[in-house]
Amino acid sequence: MTPVRTPTRRAVVAGMIGTGAAFAMPVRAASGPPQFGSIRHQYTLVQGARPVPPVAIPALAGGALDLTAFKGKLVLVNFWATWCAACRTELPMLDRLAASGRSDLKVVAVSTDRNRALVAPYVKQFKLRHLAIGFDPGGLVSRVDAAEVDTPFALYGMPISFLIGVTGQVEGYMTGEADWLSAEASGLFDYYAGGGR
């Protein structure tokens, strides 16, 4: 009969440290963008996406936003609403990202509120000065039932952010609030700015 060996305390601690280090190390797929996410959500690649069509999104500042006008740049399009608690956390962060001076990135925040009158006071309250703010209450570009209606962006949650690559097509999305100012987010932007696919 072979004696059962009890692991030493040193072996247990070393194993725990090794396991913790493995979880702390960022993992990158063999091909594709670096991983990016939050505790609850992960950046999700969109397979077989088509280019975003030209759609005039009414802008808070007047006029319209056309997402195809930013071709050659990355565009982070965030869909939000005044009733969304997570949006209160994420929108100020997106405003700081828009002000960061990153010349290869445009940040657009599109309100899905049905009552347009709520949006301007909300934007003022949270001091959102750098974001391009648009409205899409009627589902011009975003819909919950996107499988049934041909729209570029499906609203799987709120908030939800879509990353449009330099070629003008949706590369992926992230539901829930995310730390768009983190090193991981910067790595994601760098990957797509370099033409990564």
The 8 nearest C-alpha neighbors of each residue, nearest first, counted from 0:
[[1, 2, 3, 4, 5, 6, 7, 10],
 [2, 0, 3, 4, 5, 6, 7, 10],
 [1, 3, 4, 0, 5, 6, 7, 10],
 [4, 2, 1, 5, 0, 6, 7, 10],
 [5, 3, 6, 2, 7, 1, 10, 8],
 [4, 6, 7, 3, 8, 2, 10, 11],
 [7, 5, 10, 4, 8, 11, 9, 3],
 [8, 6, 10, 9, 5, 11, 12, 4],
 [7, 9, 11, 10, 12, 6, 13, 5],
 [8, 10, 12, 7, 11, 13, 6, 14],
 [11, 9, 13, 7, 8, 12, 14, 6],
 [12, 10, 14, 8, 13, 9, 15, 7],
 [13, 11, 15, 9, 14, 10, 16, 8],
 [14, 12, 10, 16, 15, 11, 9, 17],
 [13, 15, 17, 11, 12, 16, 10, 18],
 [14, 16, 12, 18, 17, 13, 19, 11],
 [17, 15, 19, 13, 18, 14, 20, 12],
 [18, 16, 14, 20, 15, 19, 13, 21],
 [17, 19, 15, 21, 20, 16, 14, 22],
 [20, 18, 16, 22, 21, 17, 15, 23],
 [21, 19, 23, 17, 22, 18, 16, 24],
 [20, 22, 18, 19, 24, 23, 17, 25],
 [23, 21, 19, 20, 24, 18, 25, 26],
 [22, 24, 20, 21, 19, 25, 18, 26],
 [25, 23, 21, 22, 20, 26, 19, 27],
 [26, 24, 23, 27, 34, 22, 33, 21],
 [27, 25, 24, 28, 34, 33, 22, 23],
 [28, 26, 33, 34, 29, 25, 32, 31],
 [27, 29, 30, 31, 26, 33, 32, 34],
 [30, 28, 27, 31, 32, 26, 33, 34],
 [31, 29, 28, 32, 27, 196, 33, 195],
 [30, 32, 28, 196, 33, 29, 195, 27],
 [31, 33, 190, 187, 34, 30, 27, 195],
 [34, 32, 27, 187, 35, 31, 186, 28],
 [35, 33, 27, 32, 26, 36, 42, 25],
 [36, 34, 42, 183, 41, 184, 33, 187],
 [37, 35, 41, 42, 40, 177, 34, 38],
 [36, 38, 40, 39, 177, 41, 35, 178],
 [37, 39, 40, 36, 41, 177, 175, 176],
 [38, 40, 37, 41, 36, 175, 174, 176],
 [41, 39, 37, 36, 38, 174, 175, 42],
 [40, 42, 36, 43, 35, 37, 173, 39],
 [41, 43, 173, 35, 36, 172, 171, 44],
 [44, 42, 171, 172, 41, 173, 45, 170],
 [43, 45, 171, 170, 46, 172, 42, 32],
 [46, 44, 171, 170, 48, 43, 47, 169],
 [45, 47, 48, 44, 170, 171, 169, 49],
 [46, 48, 49, 45, 170, 169, 168, 44],
 [49, 47, 46, 45, 169, 168, 50, 170],
 [48, 50, 168, 51, 47, 169, 151, 52],
 [51, 49, 168, 167, 52, 48, 169, 166],
 [50, 52, 168, 151, 167, 49, 53, 67],
 [53, 51, 54, 50, 67, 151, 66, 49],
 [54, 52, 67, 65, 51, 66, 55, 68],
 [55, 53, 65, 56, 52, 66, 140, 139],
 [54, 56, 65, 63, 64, 57, 53, 66],
 [55, 57, 64, 63, 133, 54, 58, 65],
 [58, 56, 63, 134, 133, 62, 55, 64],
 [59, 57, 133, 63, 61, 60, 62, 132],
 [58, 60, 61, 132, 133, 57, 134, 119],
 [59, 61, 58, 62, 132, 131, 133, 63],
 [62, 60, 58, 59, 63, 57, 64, 133],
 [61, 63, 58, 57, 60, 64, 59, 56],
 [62, 64, 57, 58, 56, 55, 61, 65],
 [63, 65, 56, 55, 58, 66, 57, 133],
 [66, 64, 55, 67, 68, 54, 53, 56],
 [65, 67, 68, 69, 64, 53, 54, 51],
 [66, 68, 69, 65, 70, 53, 167, 51],
 [67, 69, 66, 65, 70, 64, 53, 71],
 [68, 70, 67, 72, 66, 71, 74, 105],
 [71, 69, 167, 72, 67, 68, 165, 166],
 [70, 72, 165, 69, 166, 73, 167, 164],
 [73, 71, 165, 103, 70, 104, 69, 74],
 [72, 74, 104, 164, 165, 163, 103, 105],
 [73, 75, 105, 163, 104, 106, 162, 76],
 [74, 76, 162, 106, 161, 107, 105, 163],
 [77, 75, 107, 161, 160, 108, 74, 106],
 [76, 78, 160, 108, 159, 109, 107, 79],
 [79, 77, 109, 159, 158, 110, 108, 160],
 [80, 78, 158, 110, 111, 86, 157, 109],
 [79, 81, 110, 112, 83, 82, 111, 86],
 [80, 82, 83, 112, 121, 118, 79, 117],
 [81, 83, 80, 84, 112, 86, 79, 87],
 [84, 82, 86, 80, 81, 85, 157, 79],
 [85, 83, 86, 87, 82, 88, 81, 80],
 [86, 84, 87, 88, 83, 176, 89, 158],
 [87, 85, 89, 88, 83, 84, 90, 158],
 [88, 86, 85, 84, 89, 90, 83, 91],
 [89, 87, 86, 85, 90, 91, 176, 92],
 [88, 90, 86, 92, 176, 87, 91, 93],
 [89, 91, 93, 92, 86, 87, 88, 94],
 [92, 90, 94, 93, 89, 95, 127, 88],
 [93, 91, 95, 89, 90, 94, 96, 179],
 [92, 94, 96, 90, 95, 91, 97, 89],
 [93, 95, 91, 97, 130, 92, 96, 129],
 [96, 94, 98, 92, 93, 97, 99, 91],
 [95, 97, 93, 99, 98, 94, 92, 180],
 [96, 98, 94, 95, 106, 99, 129, 130],
 [99, 97, 95, 96, 100, 129, 94, 101],
 [100, 98, 96, 97, 101, 95, 94, 102],
 [99, 101, 98, 102, 97, 96, 104, 103],
 [100, 102, 99, 103, 104, 97, 98, 96],
 [101, 103, 104, 100, 105, 72, 99, 73],
 [102, 104, 72, 101, 73, 192, 105, 71],
 [105, 103, 73, 102, 72, 74, 101, 106],
 [104, 106, 74, 73, 75, 107, 97, 72],
 [107, 105, 75, 97, 74, 130, 76, 104],
 [106, 108, 131, 76, 130, 132, 75, 77],
 [109, 107, 77, 132, 76, 78, 131, 133],
 [110, 108, 133, 78, 134, 132, 77, 79],
 [111, 109, 134, 79, 80, 112, 78, 135],
 [110, 112, 136, 135, 80, 79, 134, 113],
 [113, 111, 80, 114, 136, 110, 115, 81],
 [112, 114, 136, 115, 111, 137, 135, 110],
 [115, 113, 112, 116, 117, 118, 136, 111],
 [114, 116, 117, 118, 113, 112, 134, 136],
 [115, 117, 114, 118, 119, 120, 113, 112],
 [118, 116, 115, 114, 119, 120, 121, 81],
 [117, 119, 121, 116, 115, 120, 122, 81],
 [120, 118, 122, 121, 117, 123, 116, 59],
 [121, 119, 123, 122, 118, 124, 117, 116],
 [122, 120, 124, 118, 123, 119, 125, 117],
 [123, 121, 119, 127, 125, 120, 124, 126],
 [122, 124, 126, 120, 121, 125, 119, 127],
 [125, 123, 121, 122, 126, 120, 127, 119],
 [124, 126, 122, 123, 127, 121, 91, 87],
 [127, 125, 123, 124, 128, 122, 91, 121],
 [128, 126, 122, 125, 94, 129, 130, 123],
 [127, 129, 126, 130, 94, 122, 123, 131],
 [130, 128, 94, 97, 98, 127, 131, 95],
 [131, 129, 94, 132, 97, 107, 128, 106],
 [130, 132, 107, 108, 106, 129, 133, 58],
 [133, 131, 108, 59, 109, 58, 130, 107],
 [132, 134, 58, 109, 57, 59, 56, 110],
 [135, 133, 110, 109, 57, 136, 111, 58],
 [134, 136, 111, 138, 137, 110, 139, 109],
 [137, 135, 111, 113, 112, 138, 134, 110],
 [138, 136, 135, 139, 113, 111, 141, 142],
 [137, 139, 141, 142, 140, 135, 136, 111],
 [140, 138, 137, 135, 141, 150, 56, 54],
 [139, 141, 150, 138, 151, 152, 135, 142],
 [142, 140, 152, 138, 153, 150, 139, 154],
 [143, 141, 145, 138, 144, 153, 154, 152],
 [142, 144, 154, 145, 153, 155, 141, 146],
 [143, 145, 142, 146, 147, 148, 153, 154],
 [146, 144, 148, 142, 153, 147, 143, 150],
 [147, 145, 144, 148, 149, 153, 143, 150],
 [146, 148, 145, 144, 149, 150, 142, 143],
 [149, 147, 145, 146, 150, 144, 142, 143],
 [148, 150, 145, 147, 151, 146, 140, 142],
 [151, 149, 140, 152, 145, 141, 148, 142],
 [150, 152, 140, 51, 141, 153, 149, 52],
 [153, 151, 141, 150, 140, 154, 142, 145],
 [152, 154, 145, 142, 141, 143, 155, 151],
 [153, 155, 143, 156, 142, 141, 152, 159],
 [156, 154, 153, 143, 174, 157, 159, 158],
 [157, 155, 154, 174, 159, 158, 175, 143],
 [158, 156, 159, 175, 79, 174, 83, 78],
 [157, 159, 79, 175, 78, 156, 86, 174],
 [158, 160, 174, 157, 78, 173, 77, 175],
 [159, 161, 77, 173, 76, 172, 78, 174],
 [162, 160, 172, 76, 75, 171, 163, 77],
 [161, 163, 75, 171, 170, 169, 74, 172],
 [162, 164, 169, 74, 168, 170, 73, 167],
 [165, 163, 73, 166, 167, 168, 170, 191],
 [164, 166, 71, 72, 73, 167, 70, 192],
 [167, 165, 164, 168, 70, 71, 50, 163],
 [168, 166, 70, 50, 165, 164, 163, 51],
 [167, 169, 50, 163, 51, 49, 164, 166],
 [168, 170, 163, 171, 162, 48, 164, 161],
 [169, 171, 45, 163, 162, 164, 44, 168],
 [172, 170, 44, 45, 43, 162, 169, 161],
 [171, 173, 161, 43, 160, 42, 162, 44],
 [172, 174, 42, 160, 159, 41, 43, 161],
 [175, 173, 159, 156, 158, 40, 160, 157],
 [176, 174, 158, 159, 157, 177, 173, 40],
 [175, 177, 89, 85, 158, 174, 86, 178],
 [176, 178, 179, 37, 175, 89, 36, 173],
 [177, 179, 180, 181, 176, 184, 92, 37],
 [178, 180, 184, 181, 177, 93, 92, 96],
 [181, 179, 178, 96, 184, 182, 92, 185],
 [182, 180, 184, 183, 179, 178, 185, 186],
 [181, 183, 185, 184, 186, 180, 179, 187],
 [184, 182, 186, 181, 185, 35, 187, 34],
 [185, 183, 187, 181, 186, 179, 182, 188],
 [184, 186, 182, 188, 187, 183, 189, 181],
 [187, 185, 189, 183, 184, 188, 190, 182],
 [186, 188, 184, 190, 185, 189, 33, 32],
 [187, 189, 185, 191, 186, 190, 192, 184],
 [190, 188, 186, 192, 187, 191, 185, 193],
 [189, 191, 187, 195, 193, 188, 192, 186],
 [190, 192, 195, 194, 193, 188, 189, 164],
 [193, 191, 189, 194, 190, 188, 73, 165],
 [192, 194, 191, 190, 195, 189, 188, 165],
 [193, 195, 191, 192, 196, 190, 165, 164],
 [196, 194, 191, 190, 193, 192, 31, 32],
 [195, 31, 194, 191, 32, 170, 30, 190]]
